[in-house]
Amino acid sequence: MKKKLYETNYGKLLVGDSLEIAKSYLKRYYKNKFQLIITSPPFPLNAKKRYGNLNGDDYLQWFVNLAPIFDELLTNDGSLVIEIGNAWEEFRPVQSLLHLECLFGMVNNQNSNLRLIQEFISYNPSRLPSPAQWVTVNRLRTVDSYTHVWWMSKSDYPKADNSKVLRPYSNSMKKLLKEQKFNAGKRPSQHDISEKAFAKDHGGSIAHNLFELDSIDDKRDVRLPHNVLSFSNTNSNDYFLRKCREEKITPHPARMHGGLISFFTEFLTDEGDYILDPFAGSNTTGYVAEKLKRNWVSVEINEDYAYDSIIRFDDPDLEAILKINPTKLRGVA
């Protein structure tokens, strides 16, 4: 069963179980239509969270079963981007292999045609020390400070353009471009660098598959793609978090970083393409897609989080036309 809580210029948020909605409504109206499915599903945590999460074999089976559903909704050159964190064995200071089993199970699912295109790492030094028992209490492990971001597709050549997600040039590269002087010839790596290899200004350097959301090295500037830099993970002036504080709302605890969504949206889609987030939480994906003029559908099972996400579309920077459905969710009439 689905309920459309609201719609905007470009998209809509549905409330209900994403798998049931995908098998019925989305399969009927959006089969092979989404250019990008991007999401951060519930992580396989041992502790039960308010947003709902399984663990162990139950999680693995649930995750692997997503593959044929997503396969059917993607365009032939569409992309699936999933962010997932590490898991730990219950009551043991041992990292679980569950996230790897999930990846292998998804790409080896005989009912789908997905393959791993590339893995990205999202490093966030602002994350709280975890797993707390083995990091801050017993002092046996280091801080788990990154998540995996898997880019999958039904094709070896999904639509992608890395020229749309360039990093700013380093100061040394800017100097090189200005002076047009560098050491050509053979490198110790056996690469043969031509005299014109670095002579052309492409507007920036090609992005790396490590998202360094804060500087690892204090002596240099972080050079994330501009669209990632525009979304700060700890920005206290963020409109959504500010409004949540004002209205005494506890925001979704596992929000996908808006910069990651922005990066993959611009990297893998064009204006007018369709984007799906089946585990929307507070609907960062819908917000980013709206801002970048992509059509979007988001699904969230928790009515409270779905209702809270309305706040995002009141952001004066967005200029979205919001139409709330007369559905009784948390008093919305």
N, C-alpha and C positions, 0 to 999 in steps of 0.2 A: 504494500500500500504506500502511495506517495502523496505528499502534500506540497504544493508549490507555495513557499512562504513569501517570496518576493521575486520580482524581475526588474531588469534595468534596461538601458539602451541596448546592451550587447548580450545579456545573459539572464540566468535564473538559478535560484537555489531551491532544491527539492529536499524535503525532510522525509527520511525513511531509511530502510536497509538498502545499502548501495547495491548489493548483489541481487536482491529481488528486483530492484528498479532497473538494473542493467539487463537482467534476463527478460524483462517484459517491456517497459516503456522505452528504454534506451535502444534495445535491440530492434524494436519496431520502427522508431523514428530516426535513429542515429547510427544505424549499421554502416560500418566502413566510412564514417564521416569525420571522426576526430583526428586531427593532425597531430595532436599532442594529448596524451594522458599523463598528468603530472600529479604526484601525491606523496604524502608521507603517512603510510598506514600506521595503525597502532603498533608500537614496538612490542617485541616479545619479552615483556618484563615479568619478573617473578612476583613483584608487588602489584596488586590490582589497582588500576587507576580509574578515575571517574569517567574518562572518555572510553573505557572498555578496552580490554586486551586479553588475548589468550596467551598460552605459553606451551612449550614442549611440542609433542606430536600434534596436538590440536591446532596449534598455530601453523605448523608446517603444512598440514593438510589444507587448512583454510587458505594459506598464502598461495600454494601451488595451484589450487583450484581457480585462482584469479586469472591465470594465463589464458585459457581459451575465451574467457569473457572479454578481456582486454583486446585480444587478438581480433575478435569479431567486430569490435567497435572502432578499431584503428583503420585509417586509410592504408593503402598498400605501401606508401612511403612514409607513414606516420611513425611517431616515436612514443615510447613509454619511459618515463623517468620516475624512479622510485627512490626516495630517501629512507634509509633504515639505519638504526643504531646498532651497536654491539649488544650482545646478551651474555649473561653470566650464569653458570650452573648454580642452582639453588643451594644455599648454605656452604658453598665452596668457593675459594679464591681462584677459580678456574674459568677462563672465558669459554663460552658455549660456541659450538659450530653451527648453531641453528640458522644464523643469518646466511651462512654459506650454503647450507642445505636448502634454504629457501630459494636462493639464486639458481643453484643447480637444478632444483626441482622445477622451477619456472621455465628455464630455457630448454630443459629436457622433456617437458610435458608433451606427450605424443598427440595431444588434442589441440596444440597450438603450433605456431611457426616462429616463435620469438628466438632471438639470439642477442647476446651481449655485444653492444657496439663499443662501449667504453665505460670504464669506471672513473668516477670523480670522488675526491675526498674533500669534505667540508670541515675544516679545522676551526674551532671556536674556543679560544682561550678563556672566554667569559663563562663557560659552562661550569656549574658547581661540581666539586670533586665527587666522582662516582666511579665504581660502586662504593658508597660511603663506608660500609662495614670493613672493606679491605683497603681503603685509602686513608680515611681520617681516623678510624677507630683502631684497627690493628696495624696500620701502616705497612701493609705488605705489598701493595700495588701502586702504580702511578695513576694519575688522573686520566680517565677515558674522555678525551677532548675532541673527538671527531666522529662524524657519521659517514656512511657510505652513500654515494648517489650513483645508482645504476641506470645507464642509458641503454635501452633495448629497442628493438624494432623487428618487424616482419621481413625487412629487406636489408641486404648488406649495404645499401645506399639510400638510407632515409634522407628526406629533405633536410638540408643543413647548410649553413653559410657562416663560417667562422669570421668573415670580414665584418659581420654585424655585431660582434662581441669582442672587439679588440681591447687590449690593455694599453694604458698610456706608455709611451716610450720611457725608458730609463734616461737619466741625465746623460750618461755616457753615450747612449744611442743618439740622443738629440745632438750631442756635440759631434758625433761621427757624421750624421746627416748634414750638419752645417758645414763641416770642414771637408767632407767628401774624401777623407783620408783614412785608410785602414790597411792592415797587413793581409794582402791576398796571398794565395798559394796554399800549399799543403799544411794541414794541421796534424798534430800528433795522433789525432783520432782517425787520420787518413782521409778526412774530408778535404776536398779541393775547393777552396773559396775563390770565386772569380773576382775580377777587379770591380765588377758592377753589382756584386751580390747584395751589398747594403747601401747602394747609392740612391734607391728610390724610397720616398716617404709614402708609406701605405696608410698613414693615419694612426698607427699604433702597432703593437706586436701581437702575435697570435696568443690567445688565452691558454693558460695551463689547466690541467685537470685537478689542480689543488686550489681550493678556495680558501685562501688565508684571510679569514674574516678580521683578524687583527695581526699585527706585525709579529713574526717570529724573531726577526732580527731588528733590534732597536736602532741600528745604524743605517737602515734604509727604509724608504717609503714602501707601503703596501701598494702594489700595482694591480689591483683587481680590475676587471672590466668595469667601465663607468656605470653600467646598469646594476652591478652588484654593489658598488660603492654608494649608490644613491639610497640604499636601504640599510640603515644601521641596525644591527641586532640589539643594541642596548640604548637606542636613542630615546631619552626620557621625554622628548617632545613629540614622539609619535602620536598622531591624532587618535588612533584606536585605543592605545594604552592609556593616554591621558583621559579620554572620555570614560574608560572603564574605571579608572580611579575616582573620577568625579561622581560616577553613579554607583560606586561601591560594588562593582561587578568583578568577580574573579575570572580573568581571561583564560582561555584554553591553555594548558600548561605545555603543550608540545606543538607550538606554531612553527610551520615551515618558514624558513627565512625568505622574506620577500625578494631579496636580491638573487637568490638561487632561482626562484620562479621567473623573475624578470630575465635572467641570463638565458635560461632554456627557452623561454617564450620567444625572445628575439633571435636566438640561435637557430631554432627549429621550426618556426612558423612565420607567416606573413599576416598582415592586417586582413581581417575577414575570415581567417581560418578558425576552426572549432577546437576548443580545449575542454577537457573534462578533468575534474578532481572528484573522485568517488569517496574520499574521506576528508571532507573539506574543513572540519573543525571550525575555526572562526573565519573561514573563507578568504584567506590571503590570496589564493589563486584567482578567485573571481575579481577581487580588487585590482590585482596586477593586470589581468586580462582586459578589464574594463578600461584601465588607463592606457593600455597599448592597443586598444580597438580590435581585440579578438573576441569572437563569439565564444561564450562559455556556458557550461553547465556544471554546477557543484551539487554534491549530495552529502548530507550530514544526518546521521542517525539520532544525535542528541539534540532535542528540541531547544534546550537552553543555549547551547553553543550556536545553533542556527539563528536563534533570535538575537543573540549578542552580535552576530556578524553584520546585522543591519547598520550598526554604528559606522562601519567602514565606509558605507556609501553615503553617509552624511558629510564626509570629508570635503571641505570647500575646494580642495585642490582637484577633486575628481570630476565635478560637474556632471554627476550621474543623475538620471531621472529614475527615481525609485518608486515602484508600485508594489505596495504590500497587499498580499492576498487576504481577504477577510477570513482568516483561519485563526482559531482560538489556540494560540501557542503562547504560553506565559502571559496571558491577558491581552494579546494582540486581537483587536476586533475590527 
